[in-house]
């Protein structure tokens, strides 16, 4: 019995050692293959990674869960930079913006950091566009920092209360034990085929654009700290949104909402169809047959929405 326990203990120690080695190697390889695209600025003692391109009215882009600046720099920024000064920001804990703390940043904390980062870059009252989780951050920006924004564009943004239980994987990886035991295993051992299928699932019923995965670099998202931050922010998203809802009526800037009618990740009927009546003079464009990623598969409609906000805000 003692010999058997010794063998089991040795196997566990070896597995842990190999797992940590593989996790370190995978993270190093991902960061080498996908280094920062832009510049790192310091804001109130924190670092923020920003990509700045183009000239014109300031336009800030905020990515969704598990994302980074690379979600927008695949093709959308190239469509915008001739008409706008585009500022793409990594949210705290993602890409190359470090986390603010280990508990999962609130929407209000993220909005405070990103609005200050935009100001540091000379964008005093930009149009702010957010997709998915980034849309919730953009709403917090408009509510908590109304004097630092001139317009709002929300793509498939969660904004109201839902009843679907949180994904058990998020619940597990947000916990102390999950962060220290499960997350390293995922970083080290999750197969590339699983990552590819998960990426395709985000775009359904559309397909991911050609070259998107190669540009996006899923390995950046699979880093241990990023996975934990993503889970902890996701766990606190619903309570944060509940706190925002009573204040939507305070938003007075031009607001455009775009939402696919077959989005199964953030449902149209319980989010944007309610939000359009909670923000004065907001406009909702329902994208027929479109899923969760309009910034890629409905770019003409997105560009038109930005243009309408710029016109209403008298920035063009």
ABEGO torsion letter per residue (X at the ends): XAAAAAAAAAAAAAAAAAAAAAAAAAAAAAAAABBBABBBBBBGGBBBBBBBBEBEBBBBBBBBBGBBAAAAAAAAAAAAAAABBBBBBBBBGBEABBBABAAEBBAAAAAAAAAAAAAAAGBABBBBBBBEAAAAAAAAAAAABAAABABBBBBGBBABBBABBBBAAAAAAABAAAAAAAAAAAAAABBAAAAAAAAAAAAOABBBBBGAAAAAGAAAAABAAAAAAAAAAAAAAAAAAAAAAAAAAABABBBBBBBBAABAABBAAABAAAAAAABBGBBBBBBBGBBABAAAAAAAAAAAAAAAAAAAAGAX
